[in-house]
Every structure is written in C-alpha cells, then in structure tokens.
Amino acid sequence: MQQLGKPLIFLGLAIAAVGLLLTLSGRIDWLGRLPGDVNIRRENFSFHFPITTCLLLSALISFILWLLRR
C-alpha cells in the first residue's frame, strides 16, 4: 500500500493545482493573449491557437516536475 500512497498524493496535488488554476483563470486575463498566439477572425470563422501560452505552460510544468524528481 505504501507504493500506491505517493502517486495518489501527487495526483491529489495535481488535481488541486488544476482546480486552483481554473478558479484563478478569470484573473489571469493575459494568459492566452501573449505575443505569438495565433488568432484569426473572419466573417463566419474564428481560429485561436495559443502556441506561446502552450510553450510557456509546458516549460513551467516541466520545471516543476524536474524539481519534484530531485
């Protein structure tokens, strides 16, 4: 049971972090509107791809996971 305990704790912390992020997402209005994010609007068409935001979040998550593994 001890081997299952640590992954469950980390999973719980990850779920709590995602919940906190979703709660605070209204206050972080610049997220998704960074320079480099693609936003195309036409008459009947709208396309938004936040590539810079994805890269930034990926680097942040990778750094956090790197810290946890040390």
C-alpha positions as CSV (number, residue, x, y, z in Angstrom):
1,M,0.0,0.0,0.0
2,Q,2.9,2.3,0.6
3,Q,3.9,2.2,-3.1
4,L,0.4,3.4,-4.0
5,G,0.4,6.3,-1.5
6,K,2.9,8.6,-3.1
7,P,1.4,8.6,-6.6
8,L,-2.1,9.3,-5.0
9,I,-0.7,12.2,-3.1
10,F,0.9,13.7,-6.2
11,L,-2.3,13.1,-8.2
12,G,-4.3,14.9,-5.5
13,L,-1.9,17.8,-5.5
14,A,-2.1,18.0,-9.3
15,I,-5.9,18.0,-9.2
16,A,-5.8,20.7,-6.6
17,A,-3.4,22.8,-8.7
18,V,-5.6,22.5,-11.7
19,G,-8.6,23.5,-9.7
20,L,-6.8,26.5,-8.3
21,L,-5.7,27.4,-11.9
22,L,-9.3,27.2,-13.1
23,T,-10.5,29.3,-10.2
24,L,-7.9,32.0,-10.8
25,S,-8.2,31.9,-14.6
26,G,-10.5,34.9,-14.7
27,R,-7.8,37.0,-13.0
28,I,-5.1,35.9,-15.4
29,D,-6.5,37.6,-18.5
30,W,-3.2,37.9,-20.3
31,L,-2.9,34.1,-20.4
32,G,-3.9,33.1,-24.0
33,R,-3.2,36.6,-25.3
34,L,0.6,36.5,-25.4
35,P,2.6,37.7,-28.4
36,G,3.0,34.7,-30.7
37,D,-0.5,33.3,-30.0
38,V,-2.3,32.9,-33.3
39,N,-5.7,34.5,-33.6
40,I,-7.5,34.6,-36.9
41,R,-11.0,36.1,-37.3
42,R,-13.1,36.2,-40.5
43,E,-16.8,36.8,-41.1
44,N,-18.0,33.3,-40.2
45,F,-14.8,31.8,-38.9
46,S,-12.7,32.3,-35.8
47,F,-9.5,30.4,-35.0
48,H,-7.4,30.7,-31.9
49,F,-4.2,28.7,-31.2
50,P,-2.3,29.9,-28.1
51,I,1.1,28.5,-29.2
52,T,3.2,30.8,-26.9
53,T,1.0,30.1,-24.0
54,C,1.3,26.4,-24.6
55,L,5.1,26.6,-24.7
56,L,5.2,28.7,-21.6
57,L,3.0,26.3,-19.6
58,S,4.9,23.3,-20.9
59,A,8.2,24.8,-19.7
60,L,6.7,25.7,-16.3
61,I,5.2,22.2,-15.8
62,S,8.5,20.6,-17.0
63,F,10.4,22.7,-14.5
64,I,8.1,21.8,-11.6
65,L,8.3,18.1,-12.4
66,W,12.1,18.4,-12.6
67,L,12.1,19.9,-9.1
68,L,9.9,17.2,-7.8
69,R,12.1,14.4,-9.1
70,R,15.3,15.8,-7.5
